[in-house]
Structures are given as structure tokens and as C-alpha cells.
Amino acid sequence: LWFGIRAFDVYVNNDPLSYFPDDHPFVHDANTVHEELAGLQVFSVTMSSKIPRLFETSAGMKKIDAVQSVIDHQGLYDKTLSLATLMSLMHQEFHAGDTNFHKIPEAAEDIDLYLSSLTRGDLEGFVTEDYSTARISVRHNVSDSVRLNAAVDELLEVLPTLLGPDIEFAITGKNLMVNRAAESLMKGQIASLILVLFIIFVLFTVLYTSWLAGLLALVPNLIPIVLNFGLMGYLGVPLNPCTAMVAAIAIGVAVDDTIHLMTRFGTESKLHLDERDAVRATIRGEAVPIVSTSIALALGFGVLALSNFSIVAQFGLLAAA
């Protein structure tokens, strides 16, 4: 029961930096880039306007700047860059570096001057040639997929009101796609486990021509699942691509032992009139093989705990347990 309760504490996380020890060179290099330059990861906020050439105007650039301010206000990211950033910086520099002018220029003449001073290569990363679509580049070092997904969900709620009906937006990036895929691990894990347990129930029901046998076969297969997720919840081990495989492996081992025990019990029941004698004979005949193979498998998986790759070590320990 305790393990069942702790199973609800399991969470999904796809933090690649957590796969390595804190003193690993990759973690050190990632932190150096984060502290001295900007984050290793990038995602984009793209905005498409139904109004022709909107992002060539002061009003359009202020929309970009407003979105950028919301992103910066979240306090998670290292740096954001956009057409609004370029215009504000150029406006300041055209006024002798006065920081009071670090803002979007109001006059269309100023904007035309600044845009004409830039090449298409300077602008192509931030706005299309017809100024109908603009992009904000967001660099960050948020490796925790839970935090990043929560921040992106917040943006998805705020931006429609901020941009209005004439501007459509999208938040894109390879790291966001990977994080969303990781989020589906939990749903996929639950669905696959339910399917496997249902198949086990049907097979044992058909094999032994009794639905009670099917229900009985579920008990030894449910126990390792509950223990696995309960242990993960207690130790704070997240569900990731490696730990997601443990439950399926545990069922694979448990269902083999279930088949051996129930088949042997069926054989012994034909040789013994007393059911208790049949149970004793089954345990005497199957206990040593089942225990010895389980110990061998646990030791084999336990070797993986020596890995420096944390998700492999977590997989090995959970599978061995």
C-alpha cells in the first residue's frame, strides 16, 4: 500500500544534463557557455500578421517588444533577440549612445533609416522580406523539461491576449519537441501497462479456462509494477527513456515465473488429491529455479549501477530491485 501511494509521486523529466555527474566535462562546458555567453539551447517565437508589412512599422515592432518583455519577465532564459532588439539598439546608437533612446523609434523615417542600414543577411533571422512574419530567438540553459514546458505553457496562455486576433504565433524548437515527447512517456507507460495486463488476463483465462485463473495471474505481475513506481517516487527518480523500460522488464520476468508456477501446479494437482500437497510440491519444484534465475538477473542488471551515465545506473538499480 505504501509503495502504491508513493507511486503517485513519480514525475516525468528529460534533463540531459542530469544524465551526467556534476563534475563531468560536458556539464562544465555547458555551464561555462551559459555563464559567459548564452544558453546552449534555442527556441523561437514566430508571429505572422494578417496586416501587410506590419513588422516594418513602430506598432508592429512594439508588439514584438511586448512579447519579448513577457519572455524576459519569466526570468528563465539567458538572452532574447529580435528585430525590436536591433531597432532599439540602433536608435540608441544613432543618438550618441544615450540609453534614454533604447526603445522602438516612433517616427517611420527613423525606422526606414535603420532598416536601410542593415543588409538582408542581418535581418533574415528575425523578419521575412515582406515583413509579415517576425521571429524572436530565445537562448536558454533550462535543461529541466518540467520547468521549460511549464514556462512555455504560460506563454501559450498569455500571448493570444497580448497579440490580438490579427497576429498568429507559434513557439517552436527541437528541444521543445523532445520535451513534449518525453511528457507523453507517462501516458504511454500507463496505456502500455494496462494493455499488457489485459493480455495476460486474457491469455491465462483462455489457457486455464477460468477467469479466476486470469485474475490470479495478475497479482504477481502487478506487484513488481507497484514496487517499481513506488521506489521511483520515494527516491525521486524521474520517469525518463531508460526508467520507462523497467516496468515492462519486470512484467516480462514476472509473467515467466507465473507461467512456470501455474503450469507446475496444474501438473501437481493431477498427481495429488490434496490441494495443499500440490502447492507444496509446486514450491519445492519451482522455488530454486525461480529464485536462482531472479538473483542472476538482479546481479546482471545491478552491474549497470556502476555506470557514470546516471539514467543507465538508475535503470540498472530499478531493474535489479
Backbone torsions as a table, in degrees:
resi	resn	phi	psi	omega
1	LEU	NA	-42.3	-179.9
2	TRP	-62.3	-43.9	178.5
3	PHE	-63.9	-37.2	178.3
4	GLY	-63.1	-39.0	178.3
5	ILE	-68.4	-43.2	-178.6
6	ARG	-68.7	-20.3	179.2
7	ALA	-62.1	-26.7	179.5
8	PHE	-72.7	-9.1	178.4
9	ASP	-86.8	-4.9	-179.1
10	VAL	-68.6	136.6	178.9
11	TYR	-131.7	160.4	-179.4
12	VAL	-96.2	133.4	175.7
13	ASN	-148.6	137.9	-179.9
14	ASN	-127.3	59.7	-178.6
15	ASP	-90.3	104.4	-176.9
16	PRO	-65.0	-29.6	179.3
17	LEU	-69.2	-27.4	179.8
18	SER	-72.4	-11.0	178.8
19	TYR	-73.3	-14.8	-176.4
20	PHE	-117.5	153.7	174.6
21	PRO	-65.3	158.0	-176.2
22	ASP	-61.1	-27.6	-178.0
23	ASP	-93.8	10.5	179.6
24	HIS	-71.1	141.4	-178.9
25	PRO	-55.6	-36.0	-179.2
26	PHE	-64.1	-43.0	178.4
27	VAL	-64.4	-41.9	179.0
28	HIS	-62.0	-44.8	-179.7
29	ASP	-65.3	-40.6	179.0
30	ALA	-62.6	-41.6	179.1
31	ASN	-68.2	-34.6	178.2
32	THR	-64.9	-45.0	177.6
33	VAL	-61.5	-41.0	-179.8
34	HIS	-63.1	-43.4	-174.5
35	GLU	-78.8	-36.0	-172.5
36	GLU	-101.8	-22.3	179.5
37	LEU	-122.9	-95.6	175.9
38	ALA	-158.0	172.1	-174.2
39	GLY	-60.5	157.5	179.1
40	LEU	-73.3	-24.8	-172.6
41	GLN	-104.8	151.9	-176.7
42	VAL	-137.2	138.7	164.3
43	PHE	-135.3	165.0	-173.8
44	SER	-124.9	146.2	169.5
45	VAL	-112.0	112.7	-179.5
46	THR	-105.8	139.6	-178.6
47	MET	-126.1	128.2	179.5
48	SER	-117.4	126.5	-176.1
49	SER	-101.4	142.4	172.9
50	LYS	-82.0	-13.3	178.6
51	ILE	-90.2	122.7	-177.6
52	PRO	-57.5	133.9	173.4
53	ARG	55.5	32.2	-178.1
54	LEU	-60.4	-40.8	-173.3
55	PHE	-81.5	10.0	171.3
56	GLU	-95.8	-6.0	-176.5
57	THR	-105.0	163.8	177.9
58	SER	-62.4	-40.3	-179.7
59	ALA	-62.8	-42.2	179.4
60	GLY	-65.1	-42.0	179.6
61	MET	-67.3	-31.7	176.7
62	LYS	-68.1	-31.1	173.8
63	LYS	-62.9	-44.4	177.7
64	ILE	-61.0	-46.2	-178.3
65	ASP	-62.8	-36.7	179.5
66	ALA	-65.0	-42.5	177.7
67	VAL	-64.4	-42.4	179.6
68	GLN	-61.7	-38.0	179.0
69	SER	-65.2	-39.9	177.4
70	VAL	-62.6	-43.1	179.4
71	ILE	-63.2	-46.4	179.9
72	ASP	-63.6	-34.4	-177.8
73	HIS	-66.8	-22.1	178.3
74	GLN	-66.7	-24.1	173.8
75	GLY	71.1	19.9	-178.1
76	LEU	-104.3	-19.5	-166.9
77	TYR	-107.0	156.3	-178.4
78	ASP	-79.8	-42.8	-173.7
79	LYS	-160.8	143.4	172.9
80	THR	-124.7	141.1	-179.0
81	LEU	-133.1	141.9	178.9
82	SER	-160.2	179.5	174.7
83	LEU	-61.7	-35.8	178.0
84	ALA	-62.6	-36.5	177.4
85	THR	-62.0	-46.2	179.7
86	LEU	-62.0	-46.3	-177.3
87	MET	-65.2	-40.8	179.4
88	SER	-64.5	-42.3	179.9
89	LEU	-66.4	-42.1	179.7
90	MET	-67.9	-37.4	178.2
91	HIS	-62.1	-39.0	177.7
92	GLN	-66.6	-46.0	-176.7
93	GLU	-69.9	-30.2	176.6
94	PHE	-72.7	-8.0	175.6
95	HIS	-118.8	44.5	172.6
96	ALA	59.2	31.9	175.6
97	GLY	75.6	14.0	179.4
98	ASP	-69.1	118.5	-175.9
99	THR	-66.7	-17.3	176.9
100	ASN	-65.3	-19.5	-179.1
101	PHE	-99.5	10.6	177.1
102	HIS	-79.8	75.7	-178.5
103	LYS	-160.5	169.8	178.8
104	ILE	-68.7	126.8	178.3
105	PRO	-66.0	144.6	179.9
106	GLU	-82.8	-37.9	-173.5
107	ALA	-76.5	133.1	178.2
108	ALA	-63.9	-30.5	179.9
109	GLU	-64.6	-39.5	178.6
110	ASP	-65.0	-43.8	179.7
111	ILE	-62.6	-43.8	178.2
112	ASP	-60.1	-40.0	179.7
113	LEU	-63.9	-46.7	-177.8
114	TYR	-66.9	-41.2	-179.7
115	LEU	-66.7	-36.6	179.8
116	SER	-70.6	-17.6	179.0
117	SER	-82.2	-10.3	-177.5
118	LEU	-107.2	147.3	176.3
119	THR	-84.6	166.1	177.5
120	ARG	-62.0	-31.8	178.0
121	GLY	-65.3	-31.9	177.5
122	ASP	-70.1	-29.8	-172.0
123	LEU	-98.6	-21.6	-168.7
124	GLU	-63.9	-22.1	177.7
125	GLY	-79.8	-8.9	-173.9
126	PHE	-123.3	-22.3	-177.6
127	VAL	-155.8	146.7	178.0
128	THR	-76.2	168.2	-175.1
129	GLU	-64.5	-30.0	179.9
130	ASP	-93.3	6.9	177.2
131	TYR	57.1	30.1	178.1
132	SER	-97.5	-19.8	-179.7
133	THR	-130.7	130.0	179.7
134	ALA	-122.2	158.5	-176.6
135	ARG	-134.9	137.9	171.1
136	ILE	-109.8	124.5	178.0
137	SER	-94.2	127.4	-177.8
138	VAL	-117.8	113.6	177.1
139	ARG	-99.4	138.3	-176.0
140	HIS	-154.5	169.1	177.5
141	ASN	-127.1	30.0	-179.7
142	VAL	-83.7	97.7	-178.3
143	SER	-87.8	-16.5	179.4
144	ASP	-76.4	110.9	-175.1
145	SER	-65.7	-29.0	-179.8
146	VAL	-65.9	-47.5	179.7
147	ARG	-64.7	-43.5	-176.9
148	LEU	-66.5	-43.8	179.2
149	ASN	-62.9	-38.0	178.5
150	ALA	-64.9	-40.7	179.5
151	ALA	-66.8	-40.4	179.2
152	VAL	-67.1	-39.5	177.3
153	ASP	-61.7	-36.3	177.3
154	GLU	-63.9	-42.1	177.7
155	LEU	-63.2	-40.4	-179.6
156	LEU	-62.5	-26.9	177.8
157	GLU	-81.5	-36.2	-172.6
158	VAL	-84.0	-40.6	-169.7
159	LEU	-63.5	-36.6	179.0
160	PRO	-57.0	-40.5	178.4
161	THR	-69.3	-38.8	-177.4
162	LEU	-69.1	-39.3	-174.4
163	LEU	-88.3	-27.9	-179.8
164	GLY	85.3	177.1	-174.0
165	PRO	-74.1	-16.6	-175.7
166	ASP	-87.3	-5.0	-178.3
167	ILE	-126.1	122.1	174.3
168	GLU	-96.7	149.8	-177.4
169	PHE	-138.4	161.1	175.6
170	ALA	-148.3	145.1	176.4
171	ILE	-112.1	116.3	-172.3
172	THR	-129.8	157.6	177.4
173	GLY	162.7	145.6	-177.7
174	LYS	-63.2	-39.3	-179.6
175	ASN	-66.6	-32.6	176.7
176	LEU	-68.1	-38.7	177.9
177	MET	-63.1	-42.7	179.7
178	VAL	-64.2	-41.6	-179.7
179	ASN	-65.3	-40.3	178.4
180	ARG	-65.8	-36.9	177.4
181	ALA	-64.9	-38.5	178.6
182	ALA	-65.2	-35.6	178.9
183	GLU	-60.9	-31.8	-178.7
184	SER	-74.7	-6.1	179.5
185	LEU	-58.2	-43.1	-176.2
186	MET	-64.1	-48.1	179.2
187	LYS	-62.8	-42.8	179.5
188	GLY	-65.1	-38.1	179.3
189	GLN	-63.8	-46.6	-179.3
190	ILE	-63.5	-45.5	-178.6
191	ALA	-63.1	-43.1	-177.7
192	SER	-68.1	-38.3	-179.9
193	LEU	-68.0	-40.5	176.9
194	ILE	-62.0	-43.0	179.3
195	LEU	-62.5	-44.3	-179.1
196	VAL	-63.1	-44.3	-179.8
197	LEU	-64.9	-37.1	177.8
198	PHE	-64.8	-42.8	178.9
199	ILE	-62.8	-42.3	178.2
200	ILE	-60.3	-44.3	179.1
201	PHE	-60.2	-46.1	-178.4
202	VAL	-65.0	-44.9	-177.7
203	LEU	-63.1	-44.8	-179.0
204	PHE	-71.6	-33.1	176.2
205	THR	-63.2	-44.1	179.6
206	VAL	-70.4	-43.0	-176.3
207	LEU	-63.7	-40.1	-176.5
208	TYR	-107.8	9.5	176.5
209	THR	49.5	40.1	179.6
210	SER	-155.8	126.3	178.0
211	TRP	-70.2	-21.9	174.9
212	LEU	-66.1	-36.4	176.8
213	ALA	-65.0	-37.8	177.3
214	GLY	-63.0	-43.6	178.4
215	LEU	-66.4	-39.7	179.2
216	LEU	-63.4	-36.7	-179.3
217	ALA	-68.5	-22.8	-179.7
218	LEU	-71.9	-28.7	-174.2
219	VAL	-59.4	-54.9	-179.4
220	PRO	-67.9	-15.6	178.2
221	ASN	-89.6	-25.3	176.7
222	LEU	-77.6	-34.6	-175.6
223	ILE	-57.6	-49.7	-179.9
224	PRO	-64.6	-29.8	177.6
225	ILE	-65.9	-47.4	-179.5
226	VAL	-63.8	-43.4	179.2
227	LEU	-62.9	-41.6	-178.4
228	ASN	-62.7	-52.5	-177.8
229	PHE	-71.4	-32.0	175.8
230	GLY	-64.3	-41.6	178.3
231	LEU	-66.6	-39.7	177.1
232	MET	-62.7	-42.9	179.1
233	GLY	-65.1	-39.3	-178.6
234	TYR	-69.3	-42.1	-176.9
235	LEU	-85.5	-7.5	-178.9
236	GLY	74.6	24.6	177.9
237	VAL	-82.1	122.9	-177.5
238	PRO	-77.4	161.7	173.4
239	LEU	-83.2	116.1	-179.9
240	ASN	-134.9	179.3	-175.2
241	PRO	-55.1	-27.9	179.5
242	CYS	-86.0	-49.4	-176.8
243	THR	-67.8	-19.8	178.1
244	ALA	-66.6	-20.2	-178.1
245	MET	-84.5	-15.3	-171.9
246	VAL	-63.6	-44.9	-177.3
247	ALA	-60.5	-41.5	179.6
248	ALA	-64.2	-39.4	178.5
249	ILE	-66.6	-41.5	179.4
250	ALA	-61.1	-41.4	177.4
251	ILE	-65.2	-39.9	179.4
252	GLY	-58.8	-42.0	178.0
253	VAL	-70.2	-44.5	-176.5
254	ALA	-65.2	-39.0	-177.3
255	VAL	-69.4	-32.4	175.1
256	ASP	-62.4	-47.5	-179.8
257	ASP	-64.9	-36.1	178.5
258	THR	-62.2	-44.5	179.8
259	ILE	-62.4	-44.5	180.0
260	HIS	-60.8	-46.7	-177.3
261	LEU	-65.8	-46.9	-175.8
262	MET	-70.6	-35.3	177.2
263	THR	-67.6	-42.7	178.8
264	ARG	-65.6	-39.2	178.5
265	PHE	-63.6	-38.6	177.2
266	GLY	-62.4	-39.7	179.0
267	THR	-68.0	-45.6	-178.5
268	GLU	-67.4	-29.2	179.3
269	SER	-64.2	-29.8	178.1
270	LYS	-76.2	-20.9	-177.0
271	LEU	-97.7	-16.7	-177.9
272	HIS	-125.4	131.1	178.3
273	LEU	-72.7	-35.1	-179.7
274	ASP	-86.2	126.0	-178.1
275	GLU	-62.7	-34.8	179.2
276	ARG	-65.7	-35.8	176.3
277	ASP	-66.5	-36.8	178.2
278	ALA	-65.2	-38.8	177.8
279	VAL	-65.1	-45.1	179.5
280	ARG	-61.2	-42.7	-180.0
281	ALA	-65.6	-37.9	178.1
282	THR	-63.1	-46.0	-179.4
283	ILE	-65.1	-42.3	178.7
284	ARG	-61.7	-37.9	-176.3
285	GLY	-80.8	-30.0	-172.8
286	GLU	-108.4	-17.3	-174.7
287	ALA	-59.8	-49.4	-177.0
288	VAL	-64.2	-47.9	178.1
289	PRO	-61.0	-42.6	-178.2
290	ILE	-66.5	-45.6	-178.8
291	VAL	-66.5	-42.7	-177.8
292	SER	-66.1	-42.3	178.5
293	THR	-68.0	-35.5	178.3
294	SER	-65.2	-41.3	177.9
295	ILE	-64.8	-42.3	179.4
296	ALA	-62.2	-43.0	178.1
297	LEU	-65.2	-41.2	179.8
298	ALA	-62.6	-42.1	178.2
299	LEU	-65.9	-38.5	179.1
300	GLY	-63.9	-46.9	177.9
301	PHE	-69.3	-33.4	-178.3
302	GLY	-62.2	-26.2	177.8
303	VAL	-59.9	-32.1	-179.1
304	LEU	-65.1	-18.5	178.7
305	ALA	-64.5	-17.2	179.4
306	LEU	-81.2	-5.8	-178.0
307	SER	-67.9	144.7	174.6
308	ASN	-79.0	-12.4	179.2
309	PHE	-87.4	108.4	-166.4
310	SER	-60.1	-37.4	-178.0
311	ILE	-69.0	-29.5	175.4
312	VAL	-70.6	-40.6	177.8
313	ALA	-63.8	-42.7	178.0
314	GLN	-63.0	-42.0	177.8
315	PHE	-60.4	-45.3	-178.4
316	GLY	-62.9	-45.2	-178.7
317	LEU	-65.6	-43.9	-179.6
318	LEU	-67.5	-40.4	179.3
319	ALA	-66.5	-38.2	179.0
320	ALA	-68.3	-35.1	-179.0
321	ALA	-69.8	NA	NA
